[in-house]
Amino acid sequence: MSKLAKRLLIASIALVGLVSLWRFYRHVTRPAVSVTSYGAAGQVSGSLHVLQAGSSTGFIDCGNFYPEGSGSYARRLSRANRMSSELPVSASAVDYVILTHAHLDHIGRIPLLVKKGFKGRIYVTPGTARLMSPMIKSAVRYSPLKRKWVYSHNRLENSRSGKRTLVVHWNNCRYCKRITRKGHFRGTFNEMEDKMNLRLSPCRVCANMERDKIMETVKIVPFGKKFHPAPGITAEFVPNGHIPGSAAVLITITHNGQTKKLLFSGDTGKEHDILQRPAVVFPPADYVWLESTYGGTVRRQAPDAYARFARQVENELAQGHVVWIPAFALDRTQKVMHTLARYGHIEVPMYVTSPLANLFNRYYIQEYRGRKYGWFNEKVYTAPRMFPSYAHHLPKDTFKTHRPAILFTTSGMMDSGMSVSLLGKLLPRSDVSVFLVGYQDPDTPGGQLKKGKHKVYWKGKTYPVRARVYSYGFFSAHADMKDALYLLSRQNKKHVHIYLIHGDPESLKERKNKLTDKGFRHVSISRKGKEIIIFN
């Protein structure tokens, strides 16, 4: 053996020894119980909190990041996709996951976690389990992860001639096995779509295979029932009024004869929601991680706000307009449709084009009729109907005629899906009225419309705007400052430690100042990667 080889061998052995010593030091000096936030800390999305308790490691939520922060939309989206492709700890080291609800910024990284080797249990409420399955399938299909894609060359030729959408595969499903002339691409779905300049559809069967594997790890726990995700840890779900099945998580841990209670709020709902049951006051806790989307704001919602919305829709229809409502598939579409059913007199065709939204519509109707889960407030169950009559598919001549109609599409910010494909057809028309019913990123088509732009720029194309645009903020399912104080009304202001999460930097500062003014002594803004020691 040469001298160089010997030196390299000695150096390698020394390095291994140093790493082993460091791991041993971290093990013996690690706090007995701690919480570290790796998402929704100093930002809105990417909810993920790591609970270390003795030898166990658990996640509270495991969500995707959205394109927030500074920079161009393309840069923010790229950054969000990169962060959504990472985990803060090894997946195989995670013993359990507790999910607060089914939105993708809380569950979107579950497929990544399972793919990377997670073997534990995922704890959810019955409602979250119901909604989570299709949301996970959607997350799997449009994942930001790089994959080895397979497609049929024969179908590729048909797609280029405009005859059909090209289905692309990434798992070796039964349809993938039948392909005789296979094409290949390595990269993300968006990269593949941009490169091929075609309409692509991620294979639903491939997605089902992945989704089914994930759902096998799910354990359903009703509200109020205690469960034990790891030795020495007791947890229970507390209704928080955000969307069906959503919950805060109360965790009780005893160490050396001392007991501490930790509460993770999840996304919290508002007091007067047209659909959801209101949240219950949070039980007393020693530590609270509190959603802060609306900062210190108290919304002033008129008592007849929903009725006025329905009247405005009817006014536009009476003028022969197409009312276009871009909305998120889960809960926002259903909330607006129920508003029109309760307060409107809709006698024109209504179309809901998103298959995912239609599936959730079916779930909501089943709950309305069967009252199995108790998702809704009492007024919903006693209403004459859940939704107006609607169709799932657009007739081919829909936009060639000038008949009034209502059209629901996804996405809510008009940056993807059917919404994007209709920008050029509907925005230039003066007989179209766009109703924005959710948050709009300023750079998206919806955000540009909200700012009153006369031209919308999106992905290299320009769309003139002659359509009327209306914007409504009261469909939001998030708690404001008044709601937050109600939820915290049982907390000991001198004792409880509150960590603010799920908010942009300005909102977090506002919420901190307001809570401090109300007498809460220990209020902090959660910092990404900062360990909060519960027991030393």
VENSUL-V588582 format. One record per pair of residues at least 4 apart in sequence whose C-alpha atoms are under 8 Angstrom apart, sorted by the first residue. I is the first residue (numbers start at 1). J is the second residue. Records with the same first field share a line. If there is no record, write none. Layout:
# VENSUL-V588582
I=J + J
This chain:
# VENSUL-V588582
1=5 + 6
2=6
3=7
4=8
5=9
6=10
7=11
8=12
9=13
10=14
11=15
12=16
13=17
14=18
15=19
16=20
17=21
18=22
19=23
20=24
21=25
22=26
23=27
24=28
25=29
26=30
30=536
31=533 + 534 + 535 + 536
32=52 + 53 + 54 + 534 + 535 + 536
33=51 + 52 + 53 + 54 + 533 + 534 + 535 + 536
34=51 + 52 + 53 + 531 + 532 + 533 + 534 + 535
35=49 + 50 + 51 + 52 + 531 + 532 + 533 + 534
36=49 + 50 + 51 + 528 + 529 + 530 + 531 + 532
37=41 + 48 + 49 + 50 + 526 + 527 + 528 + 529 + 530 + 531
38=46 + 47 + 48 + 49 + 50 + 88 + 528 + 529
39=43 + 45 + 46 + 47 + 48 + 49 + 63 + 65 + 528
40=44 + 45 + 46 + 47 + 48 + 501 + 502 + 503 + 528
41=47 + 500 + 501 + 502 + 503 + 525 + 526 + 527 + 528
42=501 + 502 + 503 + 504 + 505 + 508 + 525 + 526 + 527 + 528
43=68 + 69 + 501 + 502 + 503 + 504 + 505
44=68 + 293 + 501 + 502 + 503 + 504
45=63 + 64 + 65 + 66 + 105 + 106 + 502
46=62 + 63 + 64 + 65 + 66 + 84 + 105 + 106
47=60 + 61 + 62 + 63 + 64 + 65 + 105 + 106 + 502
48=59 + 60 + 61 + 62 + 63 + 106
49=59 + 60 + 61 + 62
50=57 + 58 + 59 + 60
51=57 + 58 + 59 + 60
52=56 + 57 + 58
53=57
56=94 + 95 + 230 + 231
57=93 + 94 + 95 + 96
58=94 + 95 + 96 + 97 + 98
59=94 + 96 + 97 + 98
60=97 + 98 + 99 + 100 + 264
61=97 + 98 + 99 + 100 + 106 + 107
62=97 + 99 + 105 + 106 + 107 + 108 + 109 + 110
63=84 + 104 + 105 + 106 + 107 + 108 + 109 + 110
64=80 + 83 + 84 + 104 + 105 + 106 + 107 + 108 + 109
65=80 + 81 + 83 + 84 + 105
66=77 + 80 + 81 + 105
67=73 + 76 + 77 + 78 + 79 + 80
68=76 + 77 + 80
69=76
70=76
71=75 + 76
72=76 + 443
73=77 + 443 + 444
74=78
75=79
76=80
77=81
78=82
79=83
80=84
81=85 + 144 + 145
82=86 + 144
84=108 + 109 + 144
85=109 + 112 + 144 + 145
87=91 + 113
89=93 + 94
90=94 + 116
91=113 + 114 + 116 + 117 + 118
92=116 + 117 + 118 + 119
93=118
94=118 + 119 + 120
95=118 + 119 + 120 + 121 + 230
96=120 + 121 + 122 + 123 + 229 + 230
97=120 + 121 + 122 + 123
98=122 + 123 + 124 + 249
99=106 + 107 + 122 + 123 + 124
100=106 + 124 + 128 + 246 + 247 + 248 + 249 + 266 + 267
101=106 + 107 + 124 + 128 + 132 + 243 + 245 + 246 + 247 + 266
102=106 + 107 + 128 + 129 + 131 + 132 + 135 + 246
103=107 + 108 + 132 + 135 + 330
104=108 + 135 + 136 + 139
107=136
108=136 + 139
109=113
110=114 + 136 + 214
111=115 + 136 + 139 + 140 + 210 + 211 + 214
112=116
113=117 + 118
114=118 + 119 + 214
119=217
120=217
121=217 + 218 + 219 + 229
122=217 + 218 + 219
123=218 + 219 + 220 + 221
124=128 + 129 + 218 + 219 + 220 + 221
125=129 + 220 + 221 + 222 + 223 + 237 + 245 + 246 + 247
126=130 + 220 + 221 + 222 + 245 + 373
127=131 + 244 + 245 + 246 + 373 + 375
128=132 + 244 + 245 + 246
129=133 + 218 + 220
131=135 + 360
132=136
133=137 + 211 + 215
134=138 + 356
135=139
136=140 + 211
137=141 + 207 + 208 + 210 + 211
138=142 + 207
139=143
140=207 + 210 + 211
141=202 + 203 + 204 + 207
142=189 + 202
143=188 + 189
144=188 + 189 + 190
145=187 + 188 + 189
146=186 + 187 + 188 + 189
147=170 + 186 + 187 + 188 + 189
148=170 + 184 + 185 + 186 + 187
149=168 + 169 + 170 + 184 + 185 + 186 + 187
150=168 + 169 + 170 + 176 + 182 + 183 + 184 + 185
151=155 + 156 + 166 + 167 + 168 + 169 + 176 + 179 + 182 + 183 + 184
152=156 + 168 + 179 + 180 + 181 + 182 + 183
153=157 + 181 + 182 + 183
154=158 + 181
155=159 + 164 + 166
156=160 + 166
157=161
158=162 + 163 + 164
159=163 + 164 + 165 + 166 + 198 + 199
160=198
165=198 + 199 + 200 + 201
166=198 + 199 + 200 + 201
167=200 + 201 + 202 + 203
168=200 + 201 + 202 + 203
169=173 + 176 + 202 + 203 + 206
170=203 + 206
171=176 + 206 + 209
172=176 + 177 + 206
173=177 + 205 + 206 + 209
174=178
175=179
185=192
186=192
187=191 + 192
188=192
189=193
190=194
191=195
192=196
193=197 + 198 + 199 + 200
194=198
202=206 + 207
203=207
204=208
205=209
206=210
207=211
208=212
209=213
210=214
211=215
212=216
213=217
214=218
221=225 + 227 + 237
222=237
223=236 + 237 + 238 + 239
224=236 + 237 + 238
225=236 + 237
226=234 + 235 + 236 + 237
227=234 + 235 + 236
228=232 + 233 + 234 + 235
229=233 + 234 + 235
230=234
232=253 + 254
233=251 + 252 + 253 + 254
234=251 + 252 + 253
235=249 + 250 + 251 + 252
236=249 + 250 + 251
237=247 + 248 + 249 + 250
238=247 + 248 + 249 + 250 + 280 + 282
239=245 + 246 + 247 + 248 + 279 + 280
240=246 + 247 + 248 + 265 + 266 + 267 + 268 + 269 + 278 + 279 + 280
241=246 + 247 + 268 + 269 + 270 + 276 + 277 + 278 + 279 + 280
242=246 + 247 + 267 + 268 + 269 + 270 + 276 + 279 + 477 + 478
243=269 + 276 + 331 + 477
244=276 + 375 + 376
245=375
246=266 + 267
247=265 + 266
248=263 + 264 + 265 + 266 + 267 + 268
249=263 + 264 + 265 + 266
250=261 + 262 + 263 + 264
251=261 + 262 + 263
252=259 + 260 + 261 + 262
253=259 + 260 + 261
254=258 + 259 + 260
255=259 + 535
260=285 + 286 + 534
261=284 + 285 + 286 + 287
262=285 + 286 + 287 + 288
263=285 + 287 + 288 + 289
264=288 + 289 + 290
265=288 + 289 + 290 + 291
266=290 + 291
267=291 + 478 + 502
268=279 + 291 + 477 + 478 + 479
269=273 + 278 + 279 + 477 + 478 + 479 + 483
270=278 + 279 + 477 + 478 + 479 + 480 + 483
271=278 + 279 + 479 + 483
272=278
273=277 + 278 + 475 + 477
274=335 + 339 + 377 + 380
275=335 + 338 + 376 + 377 + 380
276=375 + 376 + 377
277=374 + 375 + 376 + 377 + 378
278=377
279=487
280=487
281=486 + 487 + 488 + 489 + 490
282=487 + 488 + 489 + 490 + 491
283=490 + 491
284=490 + 491 + 492
285=491 + 496
286=495 + 496 + 497
287=496 + 497 + 498 + 499
288=496 + 497 + 498 + 499
289=498 + 499 + 500 + 501
290=498 + 499 + 500 + 501 + 502
291=500 + 501 + 502 + 503
292=479 + 480 + 500 + 501 + 502 + 503 + 507 + 508 + 511
293=478 + 479 + 480 + 502 + 503 + 504 + 507 + 508
294=478 + 479 + 480 + 481 + 503 + 507 + 511
295=480 + 481 + 503 + 506 + 507 + 508 + 509 + 510 + 511
296=480 + 481 + 507 + 510 + 511 + 513 + 514
297=480 + 481
298=480 + 481 + 482
299=480
301=305 + 474
304=308
305=309 + 474
306=310 + 339 + 343
307=311 + 339 + 343 + 344
308=312
309=313
310=314 + 339 + 340 + 343 + 344
311=315 + 343 + 344
312=316
313=317 + 323
314=318 + 344 + 345 + 346
315=319
316=320 + 321 + 322 + 323 + 433
317=321 + 322 + 323 + 404 + 405
318=404
319=404
320=402 + 403 + 404 + 431
321=402 + 403 + 404 + 405 + 431 + 432 + 433
322=402 + 403 + 404 + 405 + 406 + 407 + 431 + 432 + 433
323=404 + 405 + 406 + 407 + 432 + 433 + 434 + 435
324=406 + 407 + 408 + 409 + 432 + 433 + 434 + 435
325=406 + 407 + 408 + 409 + 434 + 435 + 436 + 437
326=408 + 409 + 410 + 411 + 412 + 413 + 414 + 419 + 434 + 435 + 436 + 437
327=332 + 333 + 408 + 409 + 410 + 411 + 412 + 413 + 436 + 437 + 438
328=332 + 333 + 357 + 410 + 411 + 412 + 438
329=333 + 354 + 356 + 357 + 360 + 410 + 411
330=334 + 356 + 357 + 360
331=335 + 360
332=336 + 437 + 438 + 475
333=337 + 357 + 408
334=338 + 357 + 360 + 361 + 364 + 387
335=339 + 475
336=340 + 475
337=341 + 387 + 388
338=342 + 386 + 387 + 388
339=343 + 344
340=344 + 345 + 346 + 387 + 388
341=345 + 346 + 385 + 386 + 387 + 388
342=383 + 384 + 385 + 386
346=388
348=404 + 405 + 406
349=389 + 390 + 391 + 404 + 405 + 406
350=388 + 389 + 390 + 391 + 405 + 406 + 407 + 408
351=390 + 391 + 392 + 393 + 394 + 405 + 406 + 407 + 408
352=357 + 358 + 390 + 391 + 392 + 393 + 407 + 408 + 409
353=357 + 358 + 392 + 393 + 394 + 407 + 408 + 409 + 410 + 418
354=358 + 392 + 408 + 409 + 410 + 418
355=359 + 392
356=360
357=361
358=362 + 392
359=363
360=364
361=365
362=366
363=367
364=368 + 386
365=369 + 386
366=370 + 371
367=371 + 372 + 373 + 374 + 375
368=376 + 380 + 381 + 386
369=381
371=375 + 381
376=380 + 381
377=381
378=382
379=383
380=386
394=398
397=401
399=425
402=431
409=417 + 418 + 419
410=414 + 416 + 417 + 418 + 419
411=415 + 416 + 417 + 418 + 419
412=419 + 436 + 437 + 438 + 440 + 446
413=438 + 439 + 440 + 441 + 444 + 445 + 446 + 447
414=419 + 420 + 444 + 445 + 446
415=419 + 420 + 444 + 445 + 446 + 458
416=420
417=421
418=422
419=423
421=425
422=426 + 427
423=427 + 463
424=428 + 463
425=429
426=432 + 467
427=432 + 463 + 464 + 465 + 466 + 467
428=463 + 464 + 465 + 466 + 467
429=465 + 466 + 467
430=466 + 467 + 468
431=467
432=467 + 468
433=467 + 468 + 469 + 470
434=467 + 468 + 469 + 470
435=469 + 470 + 471 + 472
436=446 + 450 + 469 + 470 + 471 + 472
437=471 + 472 + 473 + 474 + 475
438=472 + 473 + 475 + 476
439=473
440=444 + 446 + 447 + 450
441=446 + 447
442=446 + 447 + 448 + 451
443=447 + 448
444=448 + 458
445=449 + 456 + 457 + 458
446=450
447=451
448=452 + 453 + 456
449=453 + 454 + 456 + 469
450=469 + 470 + 471
452=469
453=465
454=464 + 465 + 466
455=462 + 463 + 464 + 465
456=462 + 463 + 464 + 465
457=461 + 462 + 463
458=462
479=483 + 484
480=484
481=485 + 511
482=486
483=487
484=488
485=489
491=496
492=496
493=519 + 520 + 521 + 522
494=519 + 520 + 521 + 522
495=521 + 522
496=520 + 521 + 522
497=521 + 522 + 523 + 524
498=522 + 523 + 524
499=523 + 524 + 525 + 526
500=508 + 511 + 512 + 523 + 524 + 525 + 526
501=508 + 525 + 526
503=507 + 508
504=508
505=509
506=510
507=511
508=512 + 525
509=513 + 525
510=514
511=515
512=516 + 523 + 524 + 525
513=517
514=518
515=519 + 520 + 523
516=520 + 521 + 522 + 523
526=530
